[in-house]
């Protein structure tokens, strides 16, 4: 019998980043704030109550200090959602550089 070794999944470090975000998902515009950001995604708290978004929905947004970002909703939570950045539509290197700046100032 072969038992597979445990494989740890690396999770990108999340950094608090309380900055405004504006964008669209589907045909709906939203305003909100980034709660935290990593080099692969961000958690967005929506500025309006009662807005719902489905997992997998494409999101196009502008985040103060990070610029234009796009991706897909990876999960939703009460009052917001987490977006996984689209590797083709986002300069992940620029985001990683910005995050390194957070680390230097922490």
Backbone atoms as SQL, in Angstrom:
CREATE TABLE atoms (id INTEGER PRIMARY KEY, chain TEXT, resi INTEGER, resn TEXT, atom TEXT, x REAL, y REAL, z REAL);
INSERT INTO atoms VALUES
  (1, 'A', 1, 'UNK', 'N', 0.850, -1.170, 0.000),
  (2, 'A', 1, 'UNK', 'CA', 0.000, 0.000, 0.000),
  (3, 'A', 1, 'UNK', 'C', 0.896, 1.233, 0.000),
  (4, 'A', 2, 'UNK', 'N', 0.578, 2.214, -0.857),
  (5, 'A', 2, 'UNK', 'CA', 1.343, 3.449, -0.927),
  (6, 'A', 2, 'UNK', 'C', 0.556, 4.560, -0.246),
  (7, 'A', 3, 'UNK', 'N', 1.184, 5.241, 0.664),
  (8, 'A', 3, 'UNK', 'CA', 0.553, 6.374, 1.345),
  (9, 'A', 3, 'UNK', 'C', 1.233, 7.634, 0.850),
  (10, 'A', 4, 'UNK', 'N', 0.470, 8.540, 0.286),
  (11, 'A', 4, 'UNK', 'CA', 1.023, 9.792, -0.230),
  (12, 'A', 4, 'UNK', 'C', 1.509, 10.661, 0.918),
  (13, 'A', 5, 'UNK', 'N', 2.619, 11.314, 0.681),
  (14, 'A', 5, 'UNK', 'CA', 3.164, 12.233, 1.687),
  (15, 'A', 5, 'UNK', 'C', 2.273, 13.461, 1.775),
  (16, 'A', 6, 'UNK', 'N', 2.208, 14.027, 2.953),
  (17, 'A', 6, 'UNK', 'CA', 1.454, 15.269, 3.152),
  (18, 'A', 6, 'UNK', 'C', 2.125, 16.379, 2.385),
  (19, 'A', 7, 'UNK', 'N', 1.338, 17.092, 1.606),
  (20, 'A', 7, 'UNK', 'CA', 1.874, 18.227, 0.863),
  (21, 'A', 7, 'UNK', 'C', 1.267, 19.500, 1.409),
  (22, 'A', 8, 'UNK', 'N', 2.115, 20.361, 1.912),
  (23, 'A', 8, 'UNK', 'CA', 1.651, 21.636, 2.442),
  (24, 'A', 8, 'UNK', 'C', 1.416, 22.597, 1.287),
  (25, 'A', 9, 'UNK', 'N', 0.286, 23.241, 1.300),
  (26, 'A', 9, 'UNK', 'CA', -0.033, 24.227, 0.283),
  (27, 'A', 9, 'UNK', 'C', 0.451, 25.580, 0.780),
  (28, 'A', 10, 'UNK', 'N', 1.328, 26.205, -0.001),
  (29, 'A', 10, 'UNK', 'CA', 1.812, 27.523, 0.384),
  (30, 'A', 10, 'UNK', 'C', 0.698, 28.532, 0.213),
  (31, 'A', 11, 'UNK', 'N', 0.481, 29.315, 1.222),
  (32, 'A', 11, 'UNK', 'CA', -0.525, 30.365, 1.169),
  (33, 'A', 11, 'UNK', 'C', 0.205, 31.692, 1.204),
  (34, 'A', 12, 'UNK', 'N', -0.115, 32.528, 0.249),
  (35, 'A', 12, 'UNK', 'CA', 0.530, 33.829, 0.191),
  (36, 'A', 12, 'UNK', 'C', 0.234, 34.626, 1.451),
  (37, 'A', 13, 'UNK', 'N', 1.216, 35.369, 1.906),
  (38, 'A', 13, 'UNK', 'CA', 1.045, 36.192, 3.093),
  (39, 'A', 13, 'UNK', 'C', 0.080, 37.335, 2.786),
  (40, 'A', 14, 'UNK', 'N', -0.878, 37.504, 3.642),
  (41, 'A', 14, 'UNK', 'CA', -1.836, 38.599, 3.487),
  (42, 'A', 14, 'UNK', 'C', -1.358, 39.788, 4.301),
  (43, 'A', 15, 'UNK', 'N', -1.513, 40.964, 3.700),
  (44, 'A', 15, 'UNK', 'CA', -1.103, 42.196, 4.356),
  (45, 'A', 15, 'UNK', 'C', -2.307, 43.114, 4.496),
  (46, 'A', 16, 'UNK', 'N', -2.516, 43.708, 5.674),
  (47, 'A', 16, 'UNK', 'CA', -3.583, 44.707, 5.797),
  (48, 'A', 16, 'UNK', 'C', -3.339, 45.827, 4.789),
  (49, 'A', 17, 'UNK', 'N', -4.397, 46.263, 4.132),
  (50, 'A', 17, 'UNK', 'CA', -4.247, 47.312, 3.118),
  (51, 'A', 17, 'UNK', 'C', -5.584, 48.030, 2.999),
  (52, 'A', 18, 'UNK', 'N', -5.829, 48.952, 3.864),
  (53, 'A', 18, 'UNK', 'CA', -7.131, 49.614, 3.945),
  (54, 'A', 18, 'UNK', 'C', -7.164, 50.818, 3.010),
  (55, 'A', 19, 'UNK', 'N', -7.414, 50.521, 1.738),
  (56, 'A', 19, 'UNK', 'CA', -7.472, 51.559, 0.714),
  (57, 'A', 19, 'UNK', 'C', -8.744, 51.397, -0.103),
  (58, 'A', 20, 'UNK', 'N', -9.234, 52.493, -0.686),
  (59, 'A', 20, 'UNK', 'CA', -10.456, 52.426, -1.492),
  (60, 'A', 20, 'UNK', 'C', -10.289, 51.576, -2.754),
  (61, 'A', 21, 'UNK', 'N', -11.391, 50.966, -3.153),
  (62, 'A', 21, 'UNK', 'CA', -11.447, 50.198, -4.397),
  (63, 'A', 21, 'UNK', 'C', -12.771, 50.512, -5.088),
  (64, 'A', 22, 'UNK', 'N', -12.719, 50.664, -6.389),
  (65, 'A', 22, 'UNK', 'CA', -13.930, 50.857, -7.193),
  (66, 'A', 22, 'UNK', 'C', -13.819, 49.914, -8.382),
  (67, 'A', 23, 'UNK', 'N', -14.942, 49.373, -8.804),
  (68, 'A', 23, 'UNK', 'CA', -14.883, 48.480, -9.951),
  (69, 'A', 23, 'UNK', 'C', -16.238, 47.993, -10.392),
  (70, 'A', 24, 'UNK', 'N', -16.199, 46.907, -11.156),
  (71, 'A', 24, 'UNK', 'CA', -17.404, 46.307, -11.717),
  (72, 'A', 24, 'UNK', 'C', -17.305, 44.793, -11.627),
  (73, 'A', 25, 'UNK', 'N', -18.438, 44.177, -11.406),
  (74, 'A', 25, 'UNK', 'CA', -18.577, 42.738, -11.621),
  (75, 'A', 25, 'UNK', 'C', -19.931, 42.556, -12.284),
  (76, 'A', 26, 'UNK', 'N', -19.928, 41.763, -13.342),
  (77, 'A', 26, 'UNK', 'CA', -21.148, 41.666, -14.140),
  (78, 'A', 26, 'UNK', 'C', -21.488, 43.040, -14.683),
  (79, 'A', 27, 'UNK', 'N', -22.728, 43.430, -14.549),
  (80, 'A', 27, 'UNK', 'CA', -23.139, 44.767, -15.007),
  (81, 'A', 27, 'UNK', 'C', -23.309, 45.723, -13.836),
  (82, 'A', 28, 'UNK', 'N', -22.714, 45.409, -12.710),
  (83, 'A', 28, 'UNK', 'CA', -22.885, 46.214, -11.499),
  (84, 'A', 28, 'UNK', 'C', -21.579, 46.886, -11.083),
  (85, 'A', 29, 'UNK', 'N', -21.663, 48.173, -10.810),
  (86, 'A', 29, 'UNK', 'CA', -20.516, 48.909, -10.267),
  (87, 'A', 29, 'UNK', 'C', -20.511, 48.751, -8.750),
  (88, 'A', 30, 'UNK', 'N', -19.321, 48.812, -8.171),
  (89, 'A', 30, 'UNK', 'CA', -19.240, 48.750, -6.718),
  (90, 'A', 30, 'UNK', 'C', -18.163, 49.711, -6.226),
  (91, 'A', 31, 'UNK', 'N', -18.313, 50.117, -4.982),
  (92, 'A', 31, 'UNK', 'CA', -17.271, 50.822, -4.256),
  (93, 'A', 31, 'UNK', 'C', -17.047, 50.054, -2.967),
  (94, 'A', 32, 'UNK', 'N', -15.841, 50.067, -2.512),
  (95, 'A', 32, 'UNK', 'CA', -15.531, 49.349, -1.291),
  (96, 'A', 32, 'UNK', 'C', -14.142, 49.689, -0.825),
  (97, 'A', 33, 'UNK', 'N', -13.577, 48.790, -0.062),
  (98, 'A', 33, 'UNK', 'CA', -12.229, 48.978, 0.459),
  (99, 'A', 33, 'UNK', 'C', -11.531, 47.635, 0.516),
  (100, 'A', 34, 'UNK', 'N', -10.246, 47.657, 0.233),
  (101, 'A', 34, 'UNK', 'CA', -9.443, 46.453, 0.373),
  (102, 'A', 34, 'UNK', 'C', -9.177, 46.260, 1.864),
  (103, 'A', 35, 'UNK', 'N', -9.414, 45.068, 2.344),
  (104, 'A', 35, 'UNK', 'CA', -9.105, 44.747, 3.746),
  (105, 'A', 35, 'UNK', 'C', -7.685, 44.217, 3.859),
  (106, 'A', 36, 'UNK', 'N', -7.344, 43.316, 2.917),
  (107, 'A', 36, 'UNK', 'CA', -5.994, 42.787, 2.887),
  (108, 'A', 36, 'UNK', 'C', -5.655, 42.393, 1.463),
  (109, 'A', 37, 'UNK', 'N', -4.352, 42.276, 1.196),
  (110, 'A', 37, 'UNK', 'CA', -3.880, 41.948, -0.144),
  (111, 'A', 37, 'UNK', 'C', -2.697, 41.004, -0.031),
  (112, 'A', 38, 'UNK', 'N', -2.589, 40.122, -1.008),
  (113, 'A', 38, 'UNK', 'CA', -1.414, 39.257, -1.135),
  (114, 'A', 38, 'UNK', 'C', -0.954, 39.355, -2.578),
  (115, 'A', 39, 'UNK', 'N', 0.078, 38.619, -2.921),
  (116, 'A', 39, 'UNK', 'CA', 0.536, 38.671, -4.299),
  (117, 'A', 39, 'UNK', 'C', -0.373, 37.897, -5.255),
  (118, 'A', 40, 'UNK', 'N', -1.402, 37.238, -4.723),
  (119, 'A', 40, 'UNK', 'CA', -2.321, 36.488, -5.587),
  (120, 'A', 40, 'UNK', 'C', -3.773, 36.940, -5.505),
  (121, 'A', 41, 'UNK', 'N', -4.099, 37.811, -4.556),
  (122, 'A', 41, 'UNK', 'CA', -5.493, 38.227, -4.427),
  (123, 'A', 41, 'UNK', 'C', -5.714, 39.264, -3.355),
  (124, 'A', 42, 'UNK', 'N', -6.986, 39.599, -3.170),
  (125, 'A', 42, 'UNK', 'CA', -7.351, 40.623, -2.184),
  (126, 'A', 42, 'UNK', 'C', -8.742, 40.345, -1.637),
  (127, 'A', 43, 'UNK', 'N', -8.966, 40.799, -0.413),
  (128, 'A', 43, 'UNK', 'CA', -10.292, 40.746, 0.196),
  (129, 'A', 43, 'UNK', 'C', -10.887, 42.145, 0.117),
  (130, 'A', 44, 'UNK', 'N', -12.094, 42.237, -0.418),
  (131, 'A', 44, 'UNK', 'CA', -12.766, 43.516, -0.637),
  (132, 'A', 44, 'UNK', 'C', -14.023, 43.573, 0.214),
  (133, 'A', 45, 'UNK', 'N', -14.146, 44.612, 1.039),
  (134, 'A', 45, 'UNK', 'CA', -15.377, 44.871, 1.772),
  (135, 'A', 45, 'UNK', 'C', -16.178, 45.874, 0.963),
  (136, 'A', 46, 'UNK', 'N', -17.424, 45.541, 0.704),
  (137, 'A', 46, 'UNK', 'CA', -18.270, 46.404, -0.119),
  (138, 'A', 46, 'UNK', 'C', -18.838, 47.551, 0.686),
  (139, 'A', 47, 'UNK', 'N', -19.002, 48.688, 0.022),
  (140, 'A', 47, 'UNK', 'CA', -19.498, 49.882, 0.682),
  (141, 'A', 47, 'UNK', 'C', -21.003, 49.919, 0.840),
  (142, 'A', 48, 'UNK', 'N', -21.711, 49.010, 0.168),
  (143, 'A', 48, 'UNK', 'CA', -23.166, 48.962, 0.254),
  (144, 'A', 48, 'UNK', 'C', -23.605, 47.623, 0.812),
  (145, 'A', 49, 'UNK', 'N', -24.625, 47.643, 1.635),
  (146, 'A', 49, 'UNK', 'CA', -25.177, 46.404, 2.171),
  (147, 'A', 49, 'UNK', 'C', -26.068, 45.744, 1.123),
  (148, 'A', 50, 'UNK', 'N', -26.164, 44.442, 1.190),
  (149, 'A', 50, 'UNK', 'CA', -27.091, 43.714, 0.344),
  (150, 'A', 50, 'UNK', 'C', -26.599, 43.369, -1.046),
  (151, 'A', 51, 'UNK', 'N', -25.372, 43.738, -1.386),
  (152, 'A', 51, 'UNK', 'CA', -24.825, 43.367, -2.688),
  (153, 'A', 51, 'UNK', 'C', -24.321, 41.929, -2.598),
  (154, 'A', 52, 'UNK', 'N', -24.710, 41.124, -3.574),
  (155, 'A', 52, 'UNK', 'CA', -24.209, 39.760, -3.612),
  (156, 'A', 52, 'UNK', 'C', -23.475, 39.520, -4.923),
  (157, 'A', 53, 'UNK', 'N', -22.502, 38.666, -4.866),
  (158, 'A', 53, 'UNK', 'CA', -21.714, 38.304, -6.042),
  (159, 'A', 53, 'UNK', 'C', -21.437, 36.811, -5.949),
  (160, 'A', 54, 'UNK', 'N', -21.451, 36.141, -7.065),
  (161, 'A', 54, 'UNK', 'CA', -21.238, 34.696, -7.089),
  (162, 'A', 54, 'UNK', 'C', -19.760, 34.350, -7.263),
  (163, 'A', 55, 'UNK', 'N', -19.367, 33.217, -6.694),
  (164, 'A', 55, 'UNK', 'CA', -18.012, 32.716, -6.919),
  (165, 'A', 55, 'UNK', 'C', -17.797, 32.550, -8.421),
  (166, 'A', 56, 'UNK', 'N', -16.602, 32.873, -8.870),
  (167, 'A', 56, 'UNK', 'CA', -16.259, 32.744, -10.273),
  (168, 'A', 56, 'UNK', 'C', -16.558, 33.966, -11.113),
  (169, 'A', 57, 'UNK', 'N', -17.258, 34.959, -10.554),
  (170, 'A', 57, 'UNK', 'CA', -17.595, 36.174, -11.294),
  (171, 'A', 57, 'UNK', 'C', -16.338, 36.981, -11.577),
  (172, 'A', 58, 'UNK', 'N', -16.214, 37.475, -12.808),
  (173, 'A', 58, 'UNK', 'CA', -15.084, 38.311, -13.187),
  (174, 'A', 58, 'UNK', 'C', -15.229, 39.682, -12.532),
  (175, 'A', 59, 'UNK', 'N', -14.137, 40.191, -11.959),
  (176, 'A', 59, 'UNK', 'CA', -14.106, 41.494, -11.299),
  (177, 'A', 59, 'UNK', 'C', -13.015, 42.336, -11.951),
  (178, 'A', 60, 'UNK', 'N', -13.364, 43.559, -12.288),
  (179, 'A', 60, 'UNK', 'CA', -12.421, 44.524, -12.850),
  (180, 'A', 60, 'UNK', 'C', -12.460, 45.729, -11.922),
  (181, 'A', 61, 'UNK', 'N', -11.303, 46.140, -11.373),
  (182, 'A', 61, 'UNK', 'CA', -11.342, 47.204, -10.373),
  (183, 'A', 61, 'UNK', 'C', -10.065, 48.030, -10.382),
  (184, 'A', 62, 'UNK', 'N', -10.158, 49.170, -9.713),
  (185, 'A', 62, 'UNK', 'CA', -9.004, 50.023, -9.470),
  (186, 'A', 62, 'UNK', 'C', -8.854, 50.152, -7.959),
  (187, 'A', 63, 'UNK', 'N', -7.643, 49.905, -7.487),
  (188, 'A', 63, 'UNK', 'CA', -7.348, 50.004, -6.055),
  (189, 'A', 63, 'UNK', 'C', -6.313, 51.097, -5.864),
  (190, 'A', 64, 'UNK', 'N', -6.629, 52.026, -4.987),
  (191, 'A', 64, 'UNK', 'CA', -5.698, 53.122, -4.706),
  (192, 'A', 64, 'UNK', 'C', -4.348, 52.557, -4.294),
  (193, 'A', 65, 'UNK', 'N', -3.306, 53.007, -4.965),
  (194, 'A', 65, 'UNK', 'CA', -1.951, 52.575, -4.649),
  (195, 'A', 65, 'UNK', 'C', -1.498, 51.326, -5.374),
  (196, 'A', 66, 'UNK', 'N', -2.433, 50.541, -5.913),
  (197, 'A', 66, 'UNK', 'CA', -2.075, 49.333, -6.651),
  (198, 'A', 66, 'UNK', 'C', -2.467, 49.403, -8.118),
  (199, 'A', 67, 'UNK', 'N', -3.395, 50.289, -8.456),
  (200, 'A', 67, 'UNK', 'CA', -3.797, 50.452, -9.850),
  (201, 'A', 67, 'UNK', 'C', -4.879, 49.496, -10.280),
  (202, 'A', 68, 'UNK', 'N', -4.879, 49.187, -11.580),
  (203, 'A', 68, 'UNK', 'CA', -5.907, 48.350, -12.193),
  (204, 'A', 68, 'UNK', 'C', -5.643, 46.876, -11.884),
  (205, 'A', 69, 'UNK', 'N', -6.666, 46.196, -11.371),
  (206, 'A', 69, 'UNK', 'CA', -6.579, 44.784, -11.038),
  (207, 'A', 69, 'UNK', 'C', -7.806, 44.072, -11.581),
  (208, 'A', 70, 'UNK', 'N', -7.642, 42.827, -11.954),
  (209, 'A', 70, 'UNK', 'CA', -8.780, 42.023, -12.378),
  (210, 'A', 70, 'UNK', 'C', -8.577, 40.598, -11.905),
  (211, 'A', 71, 'UNK', 'N', -9.674, 39.882, -11.826),
  (212, 'A', 71, 'UNK', 'CA', -9.613, 38.497, -11.390),
  (213, 'A', 71, 'UNK', 'C', -10.993, 37.924, -11.242),
  (214, 'A', 72, 'UNK', 'N', -11.085, 36.832, -10.536),
  (215, 'A', 72, 'UNK', 'CA', -12.354, 36.146, -10.322),
  (216, 'A', 72, 'UNK', 'C', -12.620, 36.009, -8.826),
  (217, 'A', 73, 'UNK', 'N', -13.886, 36.081, -8.472),
  (218, 'A', 73, 'UNK', 'CA', -14.283, 35.919, -7.074),
  (219, 'A', 73, 'UNK', 'C', -13.973, 34.487, -6.656),
  (220, 'A', 74, 'UNK', 'N', -13.134, 34.343, -5.644),
  (221, 'A', 74, 'UNK', 'CA', -12.751, 33.029, -5.134),
  (222, 'A', 74, 'UNK', 'C', -13.685, 32.576, -4.013),
  (223, 'A', 75, 'UNK', 'N', -14.189, 33.535, -3.249),
  (224, 'A', 75, 'UNK', 'CA', -15.143, 33.231, -2.178),
  (225, 'A', 75, 'UNK', 'C', -15.860, 34.510, -1.780),
  (226, 'A', 76, 'UNK', 'N', -17.001, 34.332, -1.187),
  (227, 'A', 76, 'UNK', 'CA', -17.754, 35.475, -0.691),
  (228, 'A', 76, 'UNK', 'C', -17.896, 35.343, 0.819),
  (229, 'A', 77, 'UNK', 'N', -18.133, 36.455, 1.458),
  (230, 'A', 77, 'UNK', 'CA', -18.393, 36.468, 2.891),
  (231, 'A', 77, 'UNK', 'C', -19.354, 37.615, 3.168),
  (232, 'A', 78, 'UNK', 'N', -19.903, 37.654, 4.336),
  (233, 'A', 78, 'UNK', 'CA', -20.883, 38.678, 4.679),
  (234, 'A', 78, 'UNK', 'C', -20.250, 40.059, 4.524),
  (235, 'A', 79, 'UNK', 'N', -20.719, 40.827, 3.552),
  (236, 'A', 79, 'UNK', 'CA', -20.231, 42.181, 3.349),
  (237, 'A', 79, 'UNK', 'C', -19.104, 42.322, 2.350),
  (238, 'A', 80, 'UNK', 'N', -18.694, 41.217, 1.702),
  (239, 'A', 80, 'UNK', 'CA', -17.607, 41.358, 0.746),
  (240, 'A', 80, 'UNK', 'C', -17.268, 40.081, 0.017),
  (241, 'A', 81, 'UNK', 'N', -16.099, 40.105, -0.596),
  (242, 'A', 81, 'UNK', 'CA', -15.642, 38.954, -1.358),
  (243, 'A', 81, 'UNK', 'C', -14.124, 38.956, -1.447),
  (244, 'A', 82, 'UNK', 'N', -13.581, 37.806, -1.774),
  (245, 'A', 82, 'UNK', 'CA', -12.146, 37.675, -2.029),
  (246, 'A', 82, 'UNK', 'C', -11.970, 37.418, -3.518),
  (247, 'A', 83, 'UNK', 'N', -11.039, 38.126, -4.115),
  (248, 'A', 83, 'UNK', 'CA', -10.770, 37.977, -5.539),
  (249, 'A', 83, 'UNK', 'C', -9.380, 37.380, -5.733),
  (250, 'A', 84, 'UNK', 'N', -9.288, 36.415, -6.628),
  (251, 'A', 84, 'UNK', 'CA', -7.997, 35.866, -7.025),
  (252, 'A', 84, 'UNK', 'C', -7.602, 36.565, -8.312),
  (253, 'A', 85, 'UNK', 'N', -6.438, 37.211, -8.302),
  (254, 'A', 85, 'UNK', 'CA', -6.013, 37.992, -9.451),
  (255, 'A', 85, 'UNK', 'C', -5.842, 37.117, -10.687),
  (256, 'A', 86, 'UNK', 'N', -6.185, 37.695, -11.819),
  (257, 'A', 86, 'UNK', 'CA', -6.032, 37.074, -13.119),
  (258, 'A', 86, 'UNK', 'C', -4.582, 37.246, -13.562),
  (259, 'A', 87, 'UNK', 'N', -3.846, 36.166, -13.670),
  (260, 'A', 87, 'UNK', 'CA', -2.423, 36.258, -14.000),
  (261, 'A', 87, 'UNK', 'C', -2.177, 36.925, -15.342),
  (262, 'A', 88, 'UNK', 'N', -3.125, 36.819, -16.266),
  (263, 'A', 88, 'UNK', 'CA', -2.950, 37.434, -17.579),
  (264, 'A', 88, 'UNK', 'C', -3.306, 38.914, -17.578),
  (265, 'A', 89, 'UNK', 'N', -4.175, 39.329, -16.665),
  (266, 'A', 89, 'UNK', 'CA', -4.652, 40.696, -16.692),
  (267, 'A', 89, 'UNK', 'C', -4.064, 41.611, -15.640),
  (268, 'A', 90, 'UNK', 'N', -3.195, 41.094, -14.802),
  (269, 'A', 90, 'UNK', 'CA', -2.652, 41.867, -13.689),
  (270, 'A', 90, 'UNK', 'C', -1.139, 41.719, -13.679),
  (271, 'A', 91, 'UNK', 'N', -0.454, 42.799, -13.386),
  (272, 'A', 91, 'UNK', 'CA', 0.993, 42.748, -13.255),
  (273, 'A', 91, 'UNK', 'C', 1.326, 42.246, -11.850),
  (274, 'A', 92, 'UNK', 'N', 1.415, 40.927, -11.724),
  (275, 'A', 92, 'UNK', 'CA', 1.654, 40.330, -10.410),
  (276, 'A', 92, 'UNK', 'C', 3.007, 40.733, -9.842),
  (277, 'A', 93, 'UNK', 'N', 3.982, 40.992, -10.707),
  (278, 'A', 93, 'UNK', 'CA', 5.289, 41.447, -10.227),
  (279, 'A', 93, 'UNK', 'C', 5.177, 42.807, -9.555),
  (280, 'A', 94, 'UNK', 'N', 4.358, 43.701, -10.117),
  (281, 'A', 94, 'UNK', 'CA', 4.168, 45.025, -9.520),
  (282, 'A', 94, 'UNK', 'C', 3.483, 44.903, -8.164),
  (283, 'A', 95, 'UNK', 'N', 2.533, 43.998, -8.053),
  (284, 'A', 95, 'UNK', 'CA', 1.858, 43.789, -6.771),
  (285, 'A', 95, 'UNK', 'C', 2.857, 43.241, -5.750),
  (286, 'A', 96, 'UNK', 'N', 3.661, 42.282, -6.162),
  (287, 'A', 96, 'UNK', 'CA', 4.673, 41.722, -5.256),
  (288, 'A', 96, 'UNK', 'C', 5.654, 42.804, -4.814),
  (289, 'A', 97, 'UNK', 'N', 6.043, 43.700, -5.729),
  (290, 'A', 97, 'UNK', 'CA', 6.930, 44.813, -5.364),
  (291, 'A', 97, 'UNK', 'C', 6.275, 45.724, -4.332),
  (292, 'A', 98, 'UNK', 'N', 4.998, 46.032, -4.541),
  (293, 'A', 98, 'UNK', 'CA', 4.277, 46.879, -3.589),
  (294, 'A', 98, 'UNK', 'C', 4.195, 46.209, -2.220),
  (295, 'A', 99, 'UNK', 'N', 3.970, 44.901, -2.213),
  (296, 'A', 99, 'UNK', 'CA', 3.894, 44.170, -0.951),
  (297, 'A', 99, 'UNK', 'C', 5.249, 44.171, -0.253),
  (298, 'A', 100, 'UNK', 'N', 6.319, 44.045, -1.011),
  (299, 'A', 100, 'UNK', 'CA', 7.656, 44.115, -0.379),
  (300, 'A', 100, 'UNK', 'C', 7.851, 45.466, 0.301),
  (301, 'A', 101, 'UNK', 'N', 7.279, 46.519, -0.268),
  (302, 'A', 101, 'UNK', 'CA', 7.341, 47.836, 0.366),
  (303, 'A', 101, 'UNK', 'C', 6.603, 47.828, 1.698),
  (304, 'A', 102, 'UNK', 'N', 5.463, 47.086, 1.782),
  (305, 'A', 102, 'UNK', 'CA', 4.741, 46.971, 3.053),
  (306, 'A', 102, 'UNK', 'C', 5.659, 46.349, 4.084),
  (307, 'A', 103, 'UNK', 'N', 6.348, 45.274, 3.677),
  (308, 'A', 103, 'UNK', 'CA', 7.224, 44.551, 4.605),
  (309, 'A', 103, 'UNK', 'C', 8.357, 45.444, 5.117),
  (310, 'A', 104, 'UNK', 'N', 8.875, 46.284, 4.261),
  (311, 'A', 104, 'UNK', 'CA', 9.984, 47.168, 4.653),
  (312, 'A', 104, 'UNK', 'C', 9.540, 48.229, 5.654),
  (313, 'A', 105, 'UNK', 'N', 8.273, 48.618, 5.570),
  (314, 'A', 105, 'UNK', 'CA', 7.769, 49.679, 6.435),
  (315, 'A', 105, 'UNK', 'C', 7.058, 49.159, 7.669),
  (316, 'A', 106, 'UNK', 'N', 7.005, 47.845, 7.798),
  (317, 'A', 106, 'UNK', 'CA', 6.297, 47.253, 8.936),
  (318, 'A', 106, 'UNK', 'C', 7.178, 47.240, 10.164);
